[in-house]
Every structure is written in structure tokens, then in C-alpha cells.
Amino acid sequence: MQPNCEFCGSCGSTTFGTILSDQSHQYVDENGKESTWSYALLKCEDCGLGFISPKPSWAILQTFYTSDYGPYSSDKALPENESKSLKYKVAQWRFASYFIPSVKRLTEAAIGWFAELISGKTVSYTLGIPLQMPKDCLILEVGYGSGNWLLSMAMLGYSQLSGYDIDSNQEKSGRLKEAGIQVYSGQLSDLNLPGDSFDLIRLEHVFEHLLEPMQILRELHRLLKPGGILVMNFPGINSLSFALSPRQWAHRDSPRHLFLHTLRSAENMLTNSGFRIAKARQYGVALVLQATINNLLKECGVNVTIRVLHIFGPLYNSYCVLARRGENITVLALKEGESIA
């Protein structure tokens, strides 16, 4: 199957390889007819961007997300527990000195860094940076999923919160509205929201789902105030788990993950959309490696389930830092101007 575009959406290359071919998605169309959409997973041979080809239509994309889609579930972690959790406290400490260095904040940052080191769990910019912002700053979460993060932030005293998600996630909008959170749906670029509106925009495992990432990034750049912050966290294709088995990679999730990024491909898209990248890092996720190995064992008919790799999280994270690879990528980018933080 040939790509349906003449060049890579990240670097402009015209050379692609095939990761997986002959993939298909069964769905019921708007007329109630059972249909099949076929696609392949390709990879740019220059910047390494993986992408689904051909792109689905907006109508087909909606069928990827049913009410039982995992991230829509609000049962795993209640907002009242999340907001008071050690995870949030460590995340707040980890970047405490980012905007306003002081002895107290530097000490907290050191504690957060040490907790990150010994646990083997990296604090993403999407979790740590918003906790450094003023409580009255204007925050937009694109792809709010279960809504738990927005509700947790509301419980922490953040009062100017907004969330956007596609139409198929309408069920969660009610609980957000009850908490005083502004909710948007539809196609983001068609909402005609006023420019220079937000101090921070967050995308937590959403970037890989965007049908037109460059178009959305330009819209997010327009929506941010001068000096505003964009924080993102998303899967990275340049990882040991992907190299072990692209087909069984636990982060693949085709066709919902329309793009599988490298650090280079993400940076290209951000800079070409007007952002300045302040920080970006790849990091290992031992649980994704564990799940990938278990998927691979199952495919090979081996009736063994590995459950202990998370114990080696600190060691695996150190390897990923040295090898400059990892299952996740987290980015902090800025719209030029004076920040409020």
C-alpha cells in the first residue's frame, strides 16, 4: 500500500518504508451499514515518523472511540484521590524551581528528582508544569478523556479550566460542567475560539491521535497568549519495546494512534507551527516494555506472563537516558512573549 501523501508531514521527505501492511478496521457507518476500512502503518525513512495511510475520514475516526474506550473510563483513579496523591506532590516538587528559583524550591526540586530516580517513573511536563502555574491562570486540556485531570486540578483550586474532546466523548462533559469547567467539542479548528486566550494548553497522550497535527498545533499556537505554554506527553517510536516487536508494541494501538513520533518529528512539527521548544525528553516506561514482551510471548504461543519488569524501572530508565530512546516523549514548548508564570 502506498502512502496517500507526497511527503512526510514532519520533515518533507518523500521516502517511506512499511512497518505493517494489510491492516483493517471494522465499523458501522452513519447509515447503519457494516463497513471495513483498510490501512497500513508506514515510516518516514528520514525523521522516523510512523503514520497510518491512508488517513481516515473524520467520520471513520469517530468510530475508533466507543464508550468503553479505556481513557474514557473514570473508575481507575478518582479525582479526589489523585489530587491528594503522592504522585501529584512529587510532580509539584519536581519542577518547583522551573519558574521561580529559591532555596526552598530548589530543595523541593531535588527531592522530586530523587523520587523520580529511585522509583523509575518519570514526571512528565504535562503533570509537573501545570502545578507550577498560578491558580487563576487559564488552562485548556485538549482531549480530556475521563476528565479526571481537570477535576483534580479543580480540587486543587484551579478556577479557570477548560476541556476539549471529540463528539464521541460527550458522556464525560456533564461532570466537568458541574464542576464549573468550560467544555468544547466538535472539530477544534471550527470552534472559532478567540486567540490569545490561554496561559497553558495540555495534551496528555493526544498528539498521536490528531488527524491533522500541524493544523491543530497552529490553532493551539493561536489560542495561547504570548508567553503561553504548551505541554505534551505521547508515545515514542524510538524505543526498545518497539524495536522488539512493532506488531506487538503495547503503545501501537492502531489505528487510533495515527502518528508514532520520534523526538525529531515532534520537534519539526512544533517549530514549523511557530513554537519554541524549551524542553524535550524521551524516557523509558518499563510497564510498556513488559506488556510488549508479554504480547510477543503470547503471539509465539508461550504461556508465560512476565510481571516483574517494573522492578527494574530505575535501571531501565537509566539505560533509556544513556541510549537516548524511550517509550514516551514529553515536551514543553512556548509561544514567544512574556510569560505570566
Disulfide bonds with the S-S distance in Angstrom:
none
